[in-house]
Amino acid sequence: MLKRTDRLPSIVRLMAASAGIAAANLYYVQPLLPQISAELDIAAVAGFLPAVTLCGFAVSILLVLPLGDILERRRLVVTMLSLASLALLMLALAPNAPQLFIAALCLGLVGITPQLLAPFSTLFAPKGMEGAAVGLVLSGVLSGILLSRIVSGLLAEVVGWRGVFCLASMVAVALALVLRRMLPESRAESVVPYRELVRSSATILAEEPALRRHSFYGAATFAAFMAFWSTYATHLYLVFGYGTAQAGVLGIAGLAGIAAAPVGGRLVDRGKFRLACVGGAVLIAAGFAVAFIAGAWVAGIVAGAVLIDAGAGICHAANQSAALRLRPQALSRVNSVYIASYFAGGAAGTFLSGAAFSAFGWGGACAVGAAAAALIVGRETLRPRDSASSERV
C-alpha cells in the first residue's frame, strides 16, 4: 500500500494536472461542431456527437474503471492514455459520419484516466482531507475542460478540426510517457475475479442508499452542465454569427468552476454536504435563468456560464467526495458507480437539450438545465434533516 510522505502534495498536483489534460480529450469537439458539420454535411446529427462519446464513457466507467481496485494503477492509467491517443487519431482521420461516430464512441470507451486519478489521489491525502484532494483533481479536470474549448476553438481556425485531434493525440502520448516515469506504483490489495468485481459494484450500489443519492445528484449536475455547453456554440453561431474561435474563448467562463470545485470538497470535509449540494444547484439554476433572460447579449451568456460552472463544480466535488468516503476499501468501484451515473446524466442532458434546442430554441435548452438543477434542490431539501446531520461523509 502506498505511504504518505512529504512529497504527496506534489504528486497530487501532478495528478490534478494530468487529469485536466486527459479530460480535455472528451471535450475538444464542442466548439468544433459547426466546422465538422460543414465539412462532413452532418448538420442534422452533429449535435449528438458529444453524447455518443459520453455514452461510451459511461460504459467504460462501469466495465473498466473497477479494475483500479485489482490492477496496478499506474499501468492502467498509462494504458488508457495510450488507447485514447489512438482514438483521437481515428477522429482526425475519419472520412465520413459513420466512422466519425465510431471514433467518438471509442474515445469515450478509453477516456477514463481522470476517474482513475481521482480515487488514486485520496491515497495520499492526510486523514480528513480526502475531499480536498478530490476537489483539487476535479479542479484539474475542469481546467482541462476549459482549456479544451479555448484551445480547440482557436487552433481550429489555423489547423482545422482534424489538426486539433492530431495534436491532442500527440499530447496524450507525451502525457502517458510522463506518468509512466513520475507516478509511483500502486498495487491494489484486493484479488477479486473480474466478473465478481463488476458484480460487486452493483452490490455496493444496492447496499448504500447514500451512494444512490450522490449518484443521482451527480447525474443531474452533469445533465445541467451539458445542457449549456453542448448547445452554446450553436446558439452563438445563430444569434451572433460567432465561429469556433469565439465559442472557444467563451470557455474562459469555466474559471468559475475551477475555483469553486475545491470549495465543495472542503465543505464535505467540514460536514457541510447539504450546504455544498443545494448551494451549487441553486447557482446552476440561477445561471440558466440569466442565460435565458439575457441570451440576446454576449454578457448574459457569459454571466450564465460563470454561475453554471461554479455551481456544477461545487455540486460535483461535494457528491464525489462524499461518495468516495463510503467504502474506502473499494474506491474504484464506488467511483465507477458514481461517475457512470454522472456521465449517463451528461449524455441524457445532451440528448434532451439538443432535442429541446431543435424544437424550442435556446429557451428549451435552458429549461432542461434548470429542471435538472431543480431536481437536486427539491430532493435534498425535502430529505429529513436527521439523516443529513449524520452525513459527515
C-alpha positions in Angstrom: 0.0 0.0 0.0 1.2 3.5 -0.8 2.6 5.5 2.1 2.0 9.2 2.7 5.2 11.3 2.6 6.2 14.9 2.3 6.2 14.5 -1.4 2.5 13.9 -1.5 1.3 17.5 -2.3 3.4 17.5 -5.5 2.1 14.1 -6.5 -1.5 15.2 -6.1 -0.8 18.3 -8.1 0.7 16.1 -10.8 -2.4 14.0 -10.8 -4.6 17.1 -11.0 -2.8 18.5 -14.0 -2.8 15.1 -15.7 -6.5 14.7 -15.1 -7.1 18.0 -16.8 -5.1 17.2 -19.9 -6.8 13.8 -20.1 -10.3 15.2 -19.6 -9.8 17.7 -22.4 -9.8 14.9 -24.9 -13.5 14.3 -24.4 -14.5 18.0 -24.9 -12.3 19.3 -27.8 -15.2 18.5 -30.1 -17.7 21.0 -28.6 -16.5 24.3 -30.3 -15.7 22.3 -33.4 -19.3 21.1 -34.2 -20.1 23.8 -36.7 -16.9 23.2 -38.6 -17.2 19.4 -38.6 -20.9 19.7 -39.6 -20.0 21.9 -42.6 -17.2 19.6 -43.9 -19.0 16.3 -43.5 -22.5 17.6 -44.1 -24.0 16.2 -40.9 -25.8 19.3 -39.6 -28.8 17.1 -38.6 -26.8 14.8 -36.3 -23.7 16.8 -35.4 -25.1 17.8 -32.0 -25.3 14.2 -30.9 -21.5 13.6 -31.4 -20.6 14.6 -27.8 -23.4 12.4 -26.4 -22.0 9.4 -28.3 -18.6 9.9 -26.6 -20.3 10.2 -23.2 -22.3 7.1 -23.7 -19.1 5.2 -24.5 -17.5 6.8 -21.4 -20.4 5.6 -19.2 -20.0 2.0 -20.4 -16.2 2.1 -19.7 -16.8 3.6 -16.2 -18.9 0.5 -15.4 -16.8 -2.1 -17.0 -13.2 -0.8 -16.9 -12.9 1.6 -14.0 -13.4 -1.1 -11.3 -10.1 -2.6 -12.5 -8.4 0.1 -10.4 -9.3 -2.0 -7.3 -7.4 -5.1 -8.5 -4.7 -3.9 -11.1 -1.6 -1.8 -10.7 -3.0 1.7 -11.1 -0.1 3.4 -12.8 0.0 0.8 -15.6 -3.8 1.1 -16.0 -3.6 4.9 -16.3 -0.8 4.7 -18.9 -2.7 2.1 -20.9 -5.8 4.1 -21.1 -3.9 7.2 -22.2 -2.2 5.3 -25.0 -5.5 4.0 -26.2 -7.0 7.5 -26.1 -4.3 8.7 -28.3 -5.3 6.1 -30.9 -9.0 7.1 -30.7 -8.1 10.8 -31.2 -6.1 9.8 -34.3 -9.2 7.9 -35.6 -11.3 11.1 -35.1 -8.7 13.1 -37.1 -8.7 10.7 -40.0 -12.5 9.9 -40.1 -13.6 10.3 -43.7 -17.4 10.2 -43.1 -20.0 10.4 -40.5 -20.2 6.7 -39.5 -16.5 6.4 -38.9 -16.5 9.8 -37.1 -19.2 8.5 -34.7 -17.4 5.2 -34.2 -14.2 7.0 -33.3 -16.1 9.3 -30.9 -17.5 6.2 -29.2 -14.0 4.6 -28.9 -12.7 7.8 -27.4 -15.4 7.6 -24.7 -14.6 4.0 -24.0 -10.9 4.7 -23.2 -11.3 8.2 -21.7 -11.4 7.2 -18.1 -8.0 8.5 -17.0 -9.3 11.4 -14.8 -11.6 9.0 -13.0 -8.7 6.6 -12.3 -6.7 9.5 -10.8 -9.4 10.9 -8.5 -9.6 8.0 -6.1 -5.9 7.4 -6.6 -5.2 10.8 -5.1 -7.1 10.1 -1.9 -4.4 7.5 -1.0 -2.0 10.4 -0.5 -4.3 12.8 1.4 -3.9 13.3 5.1 -6.9 11.9 7.1 -9.8 14.2 7.0 -8.6 15.9 3.8 -9.6 13.4 1.2 -12.3 15.7 0.0 -9.7 18.4 -0.6 -7.7 16.0 -2.7 -10.7 15.1 -4.8 -11.6 18.7 -5.2 -8.0 19.5 -6.4 -8.2 16.8 -9.0 -11.6 18.0 -10.1 -10.2 21.5 -10.5 -7.7 19.9 -12.8 -10.5 18.2 -14.8 -12.4 21.5 -15.0 -9.3 23.3 -16.1 -8.8 20.7 -18.9 -12.4 21.2 -20.0 -12.0 24.9 -20.0 -8.7 24.8 -22.0 -10.1 22.2 -24.4 -12.8 24.7 -25.5 -10.4 27.6 -25.8 -7.5 25.7 -27.4 -9.7 23.7 -29.9 -11.7 26.7 -30.9 -8.6 28.8 -31.6 -6.5 26.1 -33.2 -9.3 25.1 -35.5 -9.1 28.5 -37.1 -5.5 27.6 -38.0 -5.2 23.9 -38.5 -8.8 22.8 -38.8 -10.7 20.4 -36.7 -8.7 17.4 -37.9 -5.5 19.2 -36.9 -6.9 19.7 -33.4 -7.4 16.0 -32.9 -4.0 15.1 -34.3 -2.3 17.4 -31.8 -4.4 16.1 -29.0 -3.3 12.6 -29.9 0.4 13.6 -29.7 -0.2 15.2 -26.3 -1.8 12.1 -24.9 1.2 10.0 -25.9 3.6 12.5 -24.2 1.5 12.5 -21.0 1.5 8.7 -20.9 5.3 8.8 -21.0 5.5 11.4 -18.2 3.1 9.5 -15.9 4.9 6.2 -16.6 8.0 7.9 -15.2 6.6 10.1 -12.4 3.8 8.2 -10.8 4.6 5.6 -8.1 3.4 2.1 -8.4 0.2 1.4 -6.6 -0.8 -2.2 -6.3 -4.3 -2.9 -5.2 -4.8 -5.1 -2.1 -7.9 -6.9 -3.4 -7.6 -10.0 -5.5 -11.1 -10.5 -7.0 -12.1 -12.2 -10.2 -13.2 -9.6 -12.8 -16.8 -10.9 -13.1 -17.2 -10.7 -9.3 -15.5 -7.3 -9.3 -18.1 -5.9 -11.7 -21.0 -7.6 -9.9 -19.8 -6.2 -6.6 -20.2 -2.6 -8.0 -24.0 -3.3 -8.3 -23.9 -4.9 -4.8 -22.3 -1.8 -3.3 -24.9 0.4 -5.0 -27.8 -1.8 -3.6 -26.3 -1.7 -0.1 -25.5 2.1 0.0 -28.5 4.4 -0.2 -26.2 7.3 0.2 -24.3 6.2 -2.9 -27.6 6.1 -4.9 -28.4 9.6 -3.7 -25.0 11.0 -4.6 -25.1 9.3 -8.0 -28.5 10.8 -8.7 -27.2 14.3 -7.8 -24.1 13.8 -9.9 -26.2 12.8 -12.9 -28.5 15.8 -12.6 -25.5 18.1 -12.1 -23.8 17.0 -15.3 -27.1 16.9 -17.2 -27.4 20.6 -16.4 -23.8 21.3 -17.3 -24.0 19.6 -20.7 -27.4 21.2 -21.4 -25.5 24.5 -21.6 -22.1 23.5 -23.1 -23.4 21.2 -25.8 -25.7 23.9 -27.2 -23.9 27.2 -26.6 -21.7 27.1 -29.7 -24.8 26.7 -32.0 -26.6 29.4 -30.1 -23.6 31.8 -30.5 -23.4 31.0 -34.2 -27.1 31.5 -34.9 -27.5 34.7 -32.8 -24.1 36.4 -33.2 -22.5 34.6 -36.1 -19.6 33.5 -33.9 -17.3 30.8 -35.2 -15.1 28.2 -33.4 -12.6 30.8 -32.1 -15.2 33.0 -30.3 -17.0 29.9 -29.0 -13.7 28.6 -27.6 -12.8 31.9 -25.9 -16.2 31.9 -24.1 -14.9 28.8 -22.3 -12.9 31.2 -20.1 -16.2 31.4 -18.0 -15.2 27.9 -16.8 -12.7 29.5 -14.5 -15.5 29.8 -12.0 -15.9 26.1 -11.9 -12.2 25.6 -11.4 -12.1 28.0 -8.5 -15.3 26.6 -6.9 -14.6 22.9 -7.1 -12.2 22.7 -4.1 -14.9 24.6 -2.1 -17.3 21.7 -2.5 -14.7 19.2 -1.3 -13.7 21.3 1.7 -17.3 21.8 2.8 -17.7 18.0 2.8 -14.6 17.7 4.9 -16.3 20.0 7.4 -19.5 18.0 7.5 -21.5 20.6 5.4 -22.6 18.4 2.5 -26.1 19.8 2.2 -24.9 23.4 2.0 -22.5 22.5 -0.8 -25.0 20.4 -2.7 -28.0 22.7 -2.5 -25.9 25.8 -2.9 -24.3 24.5 -6.0 -27.6 23.5 -7.6 -29.1 26.9 -6.8 -26.2 28.6 -8.6 -26.8 26.3 -11.6 -30.5 27.2 -11.8 -29.7 30.9 -11.4 -27.2 30.6 -14.3 -29.7 29.2 -16.6 -32.2 31.9 -15.7 -29.6 34.6 -16.5 -28.5 32.8 -19.8 -32.2 32.7 -20.9 -33.3 36.1 -19.9 -30.1 37.8 -21.2 -29.5 35.3 -24.0 -29.6 38.0 -26.7 -26.4 39.6 -25.2 -23.0 38.0 -25.0 -22.5 39.4 -21.5 -25.7 37.5 -20.4 -24.4 34.2 -21.8 -21.0 34.7 -20.1 -22.7 35.5 -16.8 -24.9 32.5 -17.0 -21.9 30.3 -17.9 -20.0 31.5 -14.8 -22.8 30.7 -12.5 -23.5 27.3 -14.1 -19.8 26.3 -14.0 -19.4 27.4 -10.4 -22.4 25.6 -9.2 -21.5 22.4 -11.1 -18.0 22.5 -9.7 -19.2 22.7 -6.1 -22.0 20.2 -6.5 -19.9 17.6 -8.3 -16.9 17.9 -5.9 -19.2 17.6 -2.9 -21.0 14.5 -4.2 -17.9 12.7 -5.5 -16.0 13.4 -2.2 -18.9 12.2 -0.1 -19.3 9.0 -2.3 -15.6 8.1 -2.0 -15.9 8.1 1.8 -18.5 5.4 1.9 -16.3 2.4 1.0 -12.5 3.2 1.4 -11.6 -0.3 0.5 -13.5 -0.1 -2.8 -12.6 3.3 -4.1 -12.6 2.4 -7.8 -15.9 0.6 -7.6 -17.6 3.4 -5.7 -16.1 5.9 -8.2 -17.3 3.6 -11.1 -20.9 3.8 -9.9 -20.8 7.5 -9.2 -19.1 8.5 -12.4 -21.1 6.2 -14.6 -24.2 7.9 -13.3 -22.6 11.3 -13.7 -21.8 10.8 -17.3 -25.0 9.0 -18.1 -26.7 12.1 -16.8 -24.4 14.2 -19.1 -25.4 12.1 -22.1 -29.1 12.5 -21.2 -28.7 16.2 -20.7 -27.0 16.4 -24.1 -29.8 14.5 -25.9 -32.6 16.3 -24.1 -31.1 19.7 -24.6 -30.3 19.0 -28.2 -33.9 18.0 -28.9 -35.3 20.9 -26.9 -33.0 23.3 -28.7 -34.2 22.0 -32.1 -37.8 22.3 -31.0 -37.9 25.5 -28.9 -34.5 27.2 -29.4 -32.2 28.4 -26.6 -35.0 28.7 -24.1 -35.7 24.9 -24.5 -32.1 24.1 -23.7 -32.0 26.4 -20.7 -35.3 24.8 -19.4 -33.7 21.4 -19.5 -30.7 22.5 -17.5 -32.7 24.5 -14.9 -35.1 21.5 -14.4 -32.1 19.2 -13.7 -30.8 21.6 -11.0 -34.3 21.9 -9.5 -34.4 18.1 -9.0 -31.3 18.3 -6.8 -32.6 21.2 -4.8 -36.0 19.6 -4.3 -34.8 16.1 -3.3 -32.0 17.3 -1.0 -34.2 20.0 0.7 -37.0 17.5 1.4 -34.7 14.9 2.7 -35.1 14.5 6.5 -32.7 16.7 8.4 -31.7 14.0 10.8 -30.3 11.8 8.1 -28.4 14.8 6.7 -26.9 15.7 10.1 -25.2 12.3 10.3 -23.6 12.6 7.0 -20.1 13.7 7.8 -19.1 11.7 4.7 
